[in-house]
Amino acid sequence: MPGDARLSGVVRGLATHAANYVQLAPDAAEKLAEQVEQATEAAIAAGSSNSDAIDVRFDGKDANLTVTISFTGPDGSRQTSEIRHRIPA
């Protein structure tokens, strides 16, 4: 999806939903949402244009909730940010 300022709030909401789905503690869920929102904002700011795609992937395996955000940087290279939280047993 293209990246602009509206995207960070939407992705934060998805992160909150994913954290609640895997039953992270409320403080861990809030921390995850904040980290994901910050990484999304950084990707938007560092992207080469608003029309370049920012990919957001949520993965809940190996006892971790992992959120991967990737985008094309100004130099054309693909850049990735990964946020990982342990899923409670």
DSSP file (Angstrom, degrees, kcal/mol; ACC not computed):
  #  RESIDUE AA STRUCTURE BP1 BP2  ACC     N-H-->O    O-->H-N    N-H-->O    O-->H-N    TCO  KAPPA ALPHA  PHI   PSI    X-CA   Y-CA   Z-CA
    1    1 A M              0   0    0      0, 0.0    53,-2.5     0, 0.0    50,-0.0   0.000 360.0 360.0 360.0 145.6    0.0    0.0    0.0
    2    2 A P  B     -A   53   0A   0      0, 0.0     2,-0.6     0, 0.0    49,-0.2  -0.296 360.0-120.9 -63.8 152.0    1.3    3.5   -0.7
    3    3 A G        +     0   0    0     49,-0.9     2,-0.3    47,-0.6    49,-0.1  -0.855  47.9 135.5-104.7 121.0    2.7    5.3    2.3
    4    4 A D    >>  -     0   0    0     -2,-0.6     3,-2.0    47,-0.1     4,-0.5  -0.884  69.5 -79.3-143.9-179.4    1.3    8.6    3.7
    5    5 A A  H >> S+     0   0    0      1,-0.3     4,-0.6    -2,-0.3     3,-0.6   0.760 122.5  63.3 -57.8 -28.1    0.5    9.9    7.1
    6    6 A R  H 3> S+     0   0    0      1,-0.2     4,-1.2     2,-0.1    -1,-0.3   0.779  92.0  67.6 -67.0 -24.5   -2.8    8.1    7.3
    7    7 A L  H <> S+     0   0    0     -3,-2.0     4,-2.7     1,-0.2     5,-0.3   0.856  87.7  62.4 -66.5 -37.5   -1.1    4.7    7.1
    8    8 A S  H <X S+     0   0    0     -3,-0.6     4,-2.1    -4,-0.5    -1,-0.2   0.885 104.7  46.9 -62.3 -39.8    0.7    4.9   10.5
    9    9 A G  H  X S+     0   0    0     -4,-0.6     4,-2.1    -3,-0.3    -1,-0.2   0.881 112.9  49.7 -66.9 -38.3   -2.6    5.0   12.5
   10   10 A V  H  X S+     0   0    0     -4,-1.2     4,-2.0     2,-0.2    -2,-0.2   0.930 112.5  46.4 -65.7 -45.5   -4.1    2.1   10.5
   11   11 A V  H  X S+     0   0    0     -4,-2.7     4,-2.4     1,-0.2    -2,-0.2   0.876 109.7  54.7 -66.8 -36.6   -1.0    0.0   11.0
   12   12 A R  H  X S+     0   0    0     -4,-2.1     4,-2.5    -5,-0.3    -1,-0.2   0.927 107.6  50.6 -60.5 -43.8   -1.0    0.8   14.7
   13   13 A G  H  X S+     0   0    0     -4,-2.1     4,-2.3     1,-0.2    -2,-0.2   0.900 110.1  49.2 -60.9 -41.3   -4.6   -0.4   15.0
   14   14 A L  H  X S+     0   0    0     -4,-2.0     4,-2.7     2,-0.2    -1,-0.2   0.889 110.2  51.4 -64.4 -39.0   -3.7   -3.6   13.2
   15   15 A A  H  X S+     0   0    0     -4,-2.4     4,-2.6     2,-0.2    -2,-0.2   0.907 109.6  49.8 -64.5 -41.3   -0.8   -4.1   15.6
   16   16 A T  H  X S+     0   0    0     -4,-2.5     4,-2.3     2,-0.2    -2,-0.2   0.921 111.7  48.6 -62.4 -43.9   -3.0   -3.6   18.6
   17   17 A H  H  X S+     0   0    0     -4,-2.3     4,-2.4     2,-0.2    -2,-0.2   0.929 112.3  48.0 -61.9 -45.7   -5.5   -6.1   17.2
   18   18 A A  H  X S+     0   0    0     -4,-2.7     4,-2.0     2,-0.2    -2,-0.2   0.904 111.1  51.2 -62.7 -41.2   -2.7   -8.7   16.6
   19   19 A A  H  <>S+     0   0    0     -4,-2.6     5,-2.7     1,-0.2    -1,-0.2   0.906 112.3  45.9 -63.3 -41.9   -1.3   -8.2   20.1
   20   20 A N  H ><5S+     0   0    0     -4,-2.3     3,-1.0     3,-0.2    -1,-0.2   0.877 108.6  57.3 -67.6 -36.7   -4.7   -8.7   21.6
   21   21 A Y  H 3<5S+     0   0    0     -4,-2.4    -2,-0.2     1,-0.3    -1,-0.2   0.892 111.1  41.3 -61.5 -41.0   -5.3  -11.8   19.4
   22   22 A V  T 3<5S-     0   0    0     -4,-2.0    -1,-0.3    -5,-0.1    -2,-0.2   0.360 117.0-117.3 -90.8   7.2   -2.2  -13.5   20.7
   23   23 A Q  T < 5 +     0   0    0     -3,-1.0    -3,-0.2    -4,-0.2     2,-0.1   0.869  45.2 176.8  63.7  44.2   -3.0  -12.3   24.3
   24   24 A L      < -     0   0    0     -5,-2.7    -1,-0.2    -6,-0.1    63,-0.1  -0.465  42.3 -94.7 -67.6 151.3    0.0  -10.1   25.0
   25   25 A A     >  -     0   0    0     -2,-0.1     4,-2.9     1,-0.1     3,-0.3  -0.325  40.0-106.7 -61.5 151.7   -0.2   -8.3   28.3
   26   26 A P  H  > S+     0   0    0      0, 0.0     4,-2.2     0, 0.0     5,-0.2   0.866 120.3  48.2 -53.3 -41.1   -1.7   -4.8   28.0
   27   27 A D  H  > S+     0   0    0      2,-0.2     4,-2.1     1,-0.2     5,-0.1   0.889 113.5  47.2 -68.3 -37.3    1.7   -3.1   28.5
   28   28 A A  H  > S+     0   0    0     -3,-0.3     4,-2.5     2,-0.2    -1,-0.2   0.873 111.1  52.0 -68.5 -37.7    3.4   -5.3   26.0
   29   29 A A  H  X S+     0   0    0     -4,-2.9     4,-2.4     2,-0.2    -2,-0.2   0.909 110.9  47.3 -64.6 -41.8    0.5   -4.7   23.5
   30   30 A E  H  X S+     0   0    0     -4,-2.2     4,-2.4    -5,-0.2    -2,-0.2   0.904 111.8  50.3 -65.7 -41.7    0.9   -1.0   23.9
   31   31 A K  H  X S+     0   0    0     -4,-2.1     4,-2.6     2,-0.2    -2,-0.2   0.921 111.0  49.2 -62.8 -43.9    4.7   -1.2   23.5
   32   32 A L  H  X S+     0   0    0     -4,-2.5     4,-2.7     1,-0.2     5,-0.2   0.942 111.1  49.4 -59.9 -48.3    4.3   -3.3   20.3
   33   33 A A  H  X S+     0   0    0     -4,-2.4     4,-2.4     1,-0.2    -2,-0.2   0.900 112.1  48.4 -59.7 -42.1    1.7   -0.8   18.9
   34   34 A E  H  X S+     0   0    0     -4,-2.4     4,-2.6     2,-0.2    -1,-0.2   0.921 112.5  47.9 -63.6 -44.8    4.0    2.2   19.6
   35   35 A Q  H  X S+     0   0    0     -4,-2.6     4,-2.4     2,-0.2    -2,-0.2   0.902 113.2  47.9 -64.3 -41.1    7.1    0.4   18.0
   36   36 A V  H  X S+     0   0    0     -4,-2.7     4,-2.3     2,-0.2    -1,-0.2   0.910 111.9  49.5 -66.9 -41.8    5.1   -0.5   15.0
   37   37 A E  H  X S+     0   0    0     -4,-2.4     4,-2.6    -5,-0.2    -2,-0.2   0.925 112.4  48.0 -63.0 -44.0    3.7    3.0   14.6
   38   38 A Q  H  X S+     0   0    0     -4,-2.6     4,-2.3     1,-0.2    -2,-0.2   0.904 112.2  48.7 -63.6 -41.6    7.2    4.5   14.9
   39   39 A A  H  X S+     0   0    0     -4,-2.4     4,-2.1     2,-0.2    -1,-0.2   0.875 111.8  49.9 -66.3 -36.9    8.6    2.1   12.4
   40   40 A T  H  X S+     0   0    0     -4,-2.3     4,-2.4     2,-0.2    -2,-0.2   0.921 110.8  48.8 -66.9 -43.7    5.8    2.9   10.0
   41   41 A E  H  X S+     0   0    0     -4,-2.6     4,-2.5     1,-0.2    -2,-0.2   0.894 111.5  50.3 -62.2 -39.8    6.3    6.6   10.4
   42   42 A A  H  X S+     0   0    0     -4,-2.3     4,-2.3     2,-0.2    -1,-0.2   0.894 110.1  50.3 -64.9 -39.7   10.1    6.1    9.8
   43   43 A A  H  X S+     0   0    0     -4,-2.1     4,-1.4     2,-0.2    -2,-0.2   0.904 111.1  48.6 -64.7 -41.0    9.3    4.1    6.6
   44   44 A I  H  < S+     0   0    0     -4,-2.4     3,-0.3     1,-0.2    -2,-0.2   0.936 114.1  46.0 -63.2 -46.1    7.0    6.8    5.3
   45   45 A A  H  < S+     0   0    0     -4,-2.5    -2,-0.2     1,-0.2    -1,-0.2   0.848 117.6  42.9 -66.5 -34.5    9.6    9.5    6.0
   46   46 A A  H  < S+     0   0    0     -4,-2.3    -1,-0.2    -5,-0.2    -2,-0.2   0.608  90.1 109.0 -89.5 -12.6   12.5    7.5    4.5
   47   47 A G  S  < S-     0   0    0     -4,-1.4    26,-0.2    -3,-0.3     3,-0.1  -0.192  75.3-124.1 -64.5 157.3   10.6    6.3    1.4
   48   48 A S  S    S-     0   0    0     24,-1.4     2,-0.3     1,-0.2    -1,-0.1   0.779  85.4 -12.3 -76.9 -25.5   11.4    7.7   -2.0
   49   49 A S    >   -     0   0    0     23,-0.3     3,-1.3     4,-0.1   -46,-0.3  -0.977  66.2-105.7-164.9 163.2    7.8    8.8   -2.7
   50   50 A N  T 3  S+     0   0    0     -2,-0.3   -47,-0.6     1,-0.2    -1,-0.0   0.668 116.1  61.1 -68.3 -15.0    4.3    8.4   -1.4
   51   51 A S  T 3  S+     0   0    0    -49,-0.2    -1,-0.2     2,-0.1     2,-0.2   0.600  81.5 100.0 -89.0  -9.7    3.5    6.1   -4.3
   52   52 A D  S <  S-     0   0    0     -3,-1.3   -49,-0.9   -49,-0.1     2,-0.1  -0.535  81.5-107.8 -75.6 142.2    6.1    3.5   -3.3
   53   53 A A  B     -A    2   0A   0     -2,-0.2    19,-0.6   -51,-0.2     2,-0.5  -0.391  22.5-158.3 -71.9 142.6    4.7    0.5   -1.5
   54   54 A I  E     -B   71   0B   0    -53,-2.5     2,-0.5    17,-0.2    17,-0.2  -0.993  15.3-151.3-115.7 121.0    5.2   -0.1    2.2
   55   55 A D  E     -B   70   0B   0     15,-2.8    15,-2.5    -2,-0.5     2,-0.5  -0.802  11.5-171.4 -97.3 131.8    4.7   -3.7    3.0
   56   56 A V  E     -B   69   0B   0     -2,-0.5     2,-0.4    13,-0.2    13,-0.2  -0.988   5.1-176.7-124.0 124.4    3.5   -4.7    6.5
   57   57 A R  E     -B   68   0B   0     11,-2.6    11,-2.7    -2,-0.5     2,-0.5  -0.983  11.7-160.3-127.3 131.4    3.5   -8.4    7.5
   58   58 A F  E     +B   67   0B   0     -2,-0.4     2,-0.4     9,-0.2     9,-0.2  -0.923  15.0 179.1-107.2 131.4    2.3   -9.9   10.8
   59   59 A D  E     -B   66   0B   0      7,-2.5     7,-3.2    -2,-0.5     2,-0.5  -0.988  16.0-171.6-138.7 125.6    3.5  -13.3   11.6
   60   60 A G  E     +B   65   0B   0     -2,-0.4     2,-0.3     5,-0.2     5,-0.2  -0.619  44.0 114.1-116.7  71.2    2.7  -15.3   14.8
   61   61 A K  E >   +B   64   0B   0      3,-0.7     3,-1.4    -2,-0.5    26,-0.1  -0.890  57.5  33.6-134.7 168.2    5.0  -18.4   14.7
   62   62 A D  T 3  S-     0   0    0     -2,-0.3    -1,-0.2     1,-0.3     3,-0.1   0.839 128.3 -65.3  55.4  36.3    7.8  -19.8   16.8
   63   63 A A  T 3  S+     0   0    0      1,-0.2    24,-2.6    -3,-0.2     2,-0.4   0.713 115.3 104.7  62.7  23.7    6.2  -18.3   19.9
   64   64 A N  E <   -BC  61  86B   0     -3,-1.4    -3,-0.7    22,-0.3     2,-0.7  -0.979  65.3-141.5-132.1 146.3    6.8  -14.8   18.6
   65   65 A L  E     -BC  60  85B   0     20,-3.4    20,-2.3    -2,-0.4     2,-0.5  -0.950  31.9-172.8-100.1 115.1    4.6  -12.1   17.1
   66   66 A T  E     -BC  59  84B   0     -7,-3.2    -7,-2.5    -2,-0.7     2,-0.5  -0.938  14.3-166.5-116.4 130.0    6.7  -10.5   14.5
   67   67 A V  E     -BC  58  83B   0     16,-3.1    16,-2.8    -2,-0.5     2,-0.5  -0.974   8.8-166.9-114.9 121.9    5.8   -7.4   12.5
   68   68 A T  E     -BC  57  82B   0    -11,-2.7   -11,-2.6    -2,-0.5     2,-0.5  -0.939   4.5-172.8-112.8 126.6    7.9   -6.8    9.4
   69   69 A I  E     +BC  56  81B   0     12,-3.1    12,-2.9    -2,-0.5     2,-0.3  -0.979  10.3 175.8-119.1 122.0    7.8   -3.4    7.7
   70   70 A S  E     +BC  55  80B   0    -15,-2.5   -15,-2.8    -2,-0.5     2,-0.3  -0.953   4.2 159.6-130.0 150.9    9.6   -3.0    4.4
   71   71 A F  E     -BC  54  79B   0      8,-2.4     8,-3.4    -2,-0.3     2,-0.6  -0.962  43.3 -93.7-157.8 166.5    9.9   -0.2    1.9
   72   72 A T  E     - C   0  78B   0    -19,-0.6   -24,-1.4    -2,-0.3   -23,-0.3  -0.827  41.6-143.4 -92.8 121.7   12.0    1.2   -0.9
   73   73 A G    >   -     0   0    0      4,-3.2     3,-2.2    -2,-0.6   -25,-0.2  -0.207  31.8 -93.4 -77.2 172.7   14.5    3.8    0.3
   74   74 A P  T 3  S+     0   0    0      0, 0.0    -1,-0.1     0, 0.0   -27,-0.1   0.768 126.3  55.5 -59.3 -26.9   15.5    6.9   -1.7
   75   75 A D  T 3  S-     0   0    0      2,-0.1     3,-0.1     1,-0.0    -2,-0.0   0.420 120.6-107.7 -87.3   3.2   18.4    5.0   -3.2
   76   76 A G  S <  S+     0   0    0     -3,-2.2     2,-0.2     1,-0.3    -1,-0.0   0.380  77.6 130.2  89.8  -4.1   16.1    2.3   -4.6
   77   77 A S        -     0   0    0     -5,-0.1    -4,-3.2     1,-0.1     2,-0.5  -0.535  63.5-112.8 -84.2 151.7   17.2   -0.4   -2.1
   78   78 A R  E     -C   72   0B   0     -6,-0.2     2,-0.4    -2,-0.2    -6,-0.2  -0.720  34.8-165.5 -83.6 126.6   14.7   -2.4   -0.1
   79   79 A Q  E     -C   71   0B   0     -8,-3.4    -8,-2.4    -2,-0.5     2,-0.4  -0.895   1.5-162.4-116.7 145.4   14.8   -1.6    3.6
   80   80 A T  E     -C   70   0B   0     -2,-0.4     2,-0.4   -10,-0.2   -10,-0.2  -0.974  11.6-169.5-133.3 140.2   13.3   -3.6    6.4
   81   81 A S  E     -C   69   0B   0    -12,-2.9   -12,-3.1    -2,-0.4     2,-0.4  -0.991  12.4-164.6-124.1 135.9   12.4   -3.1   10.0
   82   82 A E  E     -C   68   0B   0     -2,-0.4     2,-0.5   -14,-0.2   -14,-0.2  -0.982   7.3-170.0-128.5 129.6   11.3   -6.0   12.2
   83   83 A I  E     -C   67   0B   0    -16,-2.8   -16,-3.1    -2,-0.4     2,-0.4  -0.968  12.4-174.4-116.4 129.8    9.6   -5.8   15.6
   84   84 A R  E     +C   66   0B   0     -2,-0.5     2,-0.4   -18,-0.2   -18,-0.2  -0.986   9.6 178.6-132.2 133.8    9.3   -9.0   17.6
   85   85 A H  E     -C   65   0B   0    -20,-2.3   -20,-3.4    -2,-0.4     2,-0.2  -0.992  34.0-112.1-130.5 141.8    7.5   -9.8   20.9
   86   86 A R  E     -C   64   0B   0     -2,-0.4   -22,-0.3   -22,-0.2   -23,-0.1  -0.513  28.1-130.5 -70.1 133.1    7.3  -13.1   22.7
   87   87 A I        -     0   0    0    -24,-2.6   -64,-0.1    -2,-0.2   -63,-0.1  -0.747  29.6-113.0 -84.0 128.2    3.8  -14.7   22.7
   88   88 A P              0   0    0      0, 0.0    -1,-0.1     0, 0.0   -25,-0.0  -0.284 360.0 360.0 -62.9 147.5    2.9  -15.8   26.2
   89   89 A A              0   0    0     -3,-0.0    -2,-0.0   -26,-0.0   -26,-0.0   0.472 360.0 360.0 -73.9 360.0    2.6  -19.5   26.8
